[in-house]
Amino acid sequence: MKEFAQKGYKNASTDIIVKEAAISKGALFHYFKNKKGLFLFLYDYAMDIIKNEIVMKLNKLEMDVFERRKKSALLKLEVLRKHPEMYDFILAAYMDGSDEVKSDLEDRNKVLIAYGQSILNEGLDTSKFKDGIDPQKAIEIINWTTEGFTKKHMEMAKSYSLYEQNFEQLIKELDIYLDTLKKCFYKND
């Protein structure tokens, strides 16, 4: 992960990877066939860990749309702080424009996003939405906002490390967006 995170897919060296892992190149290619196989395995591995840690801790008893989105964002940040090497790798993979892996990553991300949305949307209380608001459309707008927020900060993260990020500031900024949408979509309490 370190080699791919630092140099990207195209420039990562399998020679350095095997040296750091203290294995033979033959063993690497026996298990992964090629650099692409290793890269995609690592991506799937990292995403499985992140996905499982978030899903296991996401309280499905929290039925408020906005509170569940916020809890999900907090859990993602917690996992990224717990596994900074995975964060660096995933960020590098996200930013990687290599034609050899681009479509594979896009396919994987579509599946992950669909899975995440199904978990986030399961059992939500839609009774708080104003009359005349289609809850499914409103939830879709909320999803676009949180996905756009995440994408914006992933793009910005290219220029700084995980340790330079102010996670509390990120949560405050996300709260502003979610509070704005809540005022638009929810009945007055």
N, C-alpha and C positions, 0 to 999 in steps of 0.2 A: 504494500500500500504506500509505503514511504517513497519508493522510487517513482511510482506512477503519480503520486501527489506532487512531487517536486518537479518532475520533467514532463508530465503528460504522457498519454499513451504512446504516441509516435516516437518520442525521444527516450522513453524508458529503456534501460538496458537489461536484458535477461542475464548478462554476465554479472552485473552488479547485484541483481536480485538473488542469483544462486550463491554468490559470495556472501552476501549479508545473511542469507538463510542457512548457510553452511550445508548446502546440498549440491548434488551434481546436476549439471545441465540435463543429463539423460533422465534423471528422476523427475525434474521439473516437467520435461516434455512427455514423459510417460503418463503423468497424471493429468496434464493440461493440454497436451497436443501442441499448443503454440502459445505465443504471447497473448493473443486475443482470448483464448480459452481461460488463461490465468486471470486476465483483467476482468472478464465477465464473471468468473467465479468469485473474485474478490468483491465485485460490485454487489452481486446477489447476496453474498455473505454479510456484508456491511448493512445492506438494506433489510435483510431478515432480522438482524440484531436490533436495529433501530425500530423496525415495525413491531417486533414482538415486545420490546420494552415499552413502547407507547401503548399498544393495544392492551397489554396486561395491566397497565396502570390507569387507563382511561376509564373513568367512572361512568358506566352506562346508565347509572341511576340519575345522573345529572341530565335532565331532559331539556333544559334551556339551551336553545341554539347557540347563543352568544357565549354562555359560560362553558359549553363543551368545546367550542372553537378556541377559546382562551386557554382552557386546560390542555388541549392538544398542543397548542403552541408552546406552553410552558414545559410540557413533557419533551417535546422535540429539543428545546434548548437544554434541558437537563441531560438528555442522552448525548447531545453534542459536546457538552462540557465533560461528561463522563468518558467519552471516547473521542478525544480531539484528533487522533490519527485517522479515524474513520471519517470525521468531518472533513479533514483536509483532502482525503482521497475522494470522497463523494463530491466535494466542491470541484476538484480537478476534473473528475469524470463529467460532471454537469457542464463544465466550461469547455470540455474537449471537443474540438471540431473535426477530429480524425474521421474520415469517411469510413474507415474499416470498422469502427465501433458505433458510429453515430446512430444508425438505424436500430441496432440492437438495444442501445440505451433508450432510445425513444419508445420502442415497443415495451421494454420493461417498465419505463416510467408511466406509460398509459395504464398498464395493469395495476401498478402500485397506487396510482391516483384513484382509479376506480375502486379498488379495495378500501383505501383510506376514506373515500367519500361514503361508501356503504356503511362503514363502522361509525363515522361521524354523524350520519343521518338516521341511524337506527333508533327508533323509539322516541324521536323528538316531540316535544310538546309544541304544537302549532297554534294553540288556543290564544296565545298572547298577541298574535298578529292582528293588525287593524282590519276592520271589515273592508272588503274590497281588495285586499292584498292577497295575491295567490301565494300561499306559503312555499310551494315548490320553487316558484320563480324568485322569491325573496331569498330562499336558502341558496339558490344558484348564484345570486348576486353576492351574497356573503362569502360563498366559496371563491368566487372570482377575486374578491377583495383580499381574502387571506392568501390565496395563491399568488396574486400580484404582489402583495407585500413580501412574501417569501422570496419570490423571484427577484424583486428589487434589491433585497438585502443580500441575496446570493451573488448578484452582479456586483454590488458594492464590495463584497467580501474579497473580490479578486485583488483588491489593493491593500488589504490588511489581514492580519492573522486572527485566529479565533480568540487569542488572548487580548487583542486590542479592542474587541467588541464589547460594548456596554449593553449587556443583556437586559438590565433593568430599563434602560432607555428604549430598547426595542419593544419591550412589553408595554411601556407607557404609550409609545407611538401606536402600537396595535390597538390598545384600548381606545385611543381617540377615534380610530376608524370604526371599531366595533360599536362604540357609544353613538357615533353619528348614524350608523345604520340602524341601531336599536331605536333611536328617536324617530327615524323615518318609517320603520316597519311595525313597531310594537304599539299597542294601545297605551294611553297614558295611565300610569299606575295611580 
